[in-house]
Amino acid sequence: MAESDGQEKTEEATGKRIEDSRKKGQIARSKELGTFAVLISGVCGLWVVSGWLYEGLIRVVHKSFVFTRAEILDPNYMEKLLKEDVASIALPLIGMFGIVLLFAFVGNIAVGGFNFSQEAMLPKFNKLSPLSGIKRVFSLNSLIELIKGILKIILIGSFCYFLITSRIETILSFSTMEISYSVREAVNLMFWTILMIVCAMIPIAMLDAPYQIWHHKEQLKMTKQEVKEEFKNQEGNPQVKSQMRHMMYQIINKKMMQKVPEADVIVTNPTHYAVALKYDTEGTTAPILVAKGIDNMALKIREIATENKVPIIEAPPLARAIYYTTEFEEEIPRGLFGAVAQVLAYVFQMKEYKKVEG
């Protein structure tokens, strides 16, 4: 599967490629799994309503084939009889069809999930091209569909032939049976016929579902150049960049607020700037900035510091210098060592003073 430029699709589809394909309605779907779901639901539905359906059919047979002279001469009787016959079998059939519809919906979204695409509903005039039609006829996918069709004919035909030949005597004797017994046997035969068809569909559905998932992934694969171009387009999009910066800003702010209670001192402007510093007296690194902010962020830092009894020192020039020269979780510049050392020394002395109560 090579592109016109000679590159092969070797890269897995990106999230954007997958999302775009879903918008176009291009998702993995297994028709065989949907067919299997309809058939198995038909078996379940027929099993659930079999007794109800049998009683309805018995009433229909007795009413439709036995008439009195008065009923024959009544011009409205046939209309009344038709309504009664429909009412006798309508409810069990509606129940069975309801089960089938539910299973059909679940079976068809089991592979690929639920997806609604307006773009997929639009007419595609390129499919009217004879050249495109010829390509589809002789494609690998068409060959797979042909193999599946042949396999279905063989399996379903074999199962049905086995069932009919094993019950041929019963089928031929329906006309000689008592009516209630023949109806019961007909419903039973219908149930086993559908069950045999379902059994024939099991291996086809088990093979088709994973194949459709694999085939869809192969169709979405990209060349290395396509991946680069997509990444470049996303990076170049101002909205994407702005959104990424906003998300990064939120993440960093959240982390900084969590670090404020661990700080040794807060240096403020006092109102417009606030920086939180932490120093490991046993470590070999310089003091580290664990939070910084201006205006509302500075106010939030001071509030958290007050709640956690972190010392707050007013040093406007030092606060501004640290804010503009140091980033989150970075060591303070060497040029500020002296000023910061004086502040930390004062804070640590105050802590010791409070420990011994003056």
Protein Blocks (a to p, Z undefined) as FASTA:
>chain_A
ZZfkopacfbccdfklmmmmmmnopacddfklmmmmmmmmmmmmmmmmmmmmmmmmmmmm
mmmmcccfklmmpmklmmmmmmmmmmmmmmmmmmmmmmmmmmmmmmmmmnopaaddfklm
pccfklmpmklmmmmmmmmklmmmmmmmmmmmmmmmmmmmmmmmmmmmmmmmmmmmcfkl
mmmmmmmmmmmmmmmmmmmmmmmmmmmmmmmmmmmmmmmpccfklmmmmmmmmmmpmklm
mmmmmmmmmmmmmmmmmmmmmpmbdcdfklmpccdddddfkbmbdcddfbdcehjlmmmm
mmmmmmnopacdddfklmmmmmmmpcehiacdfklmmmmmmmmmmmmmmmmmmmnnZZ
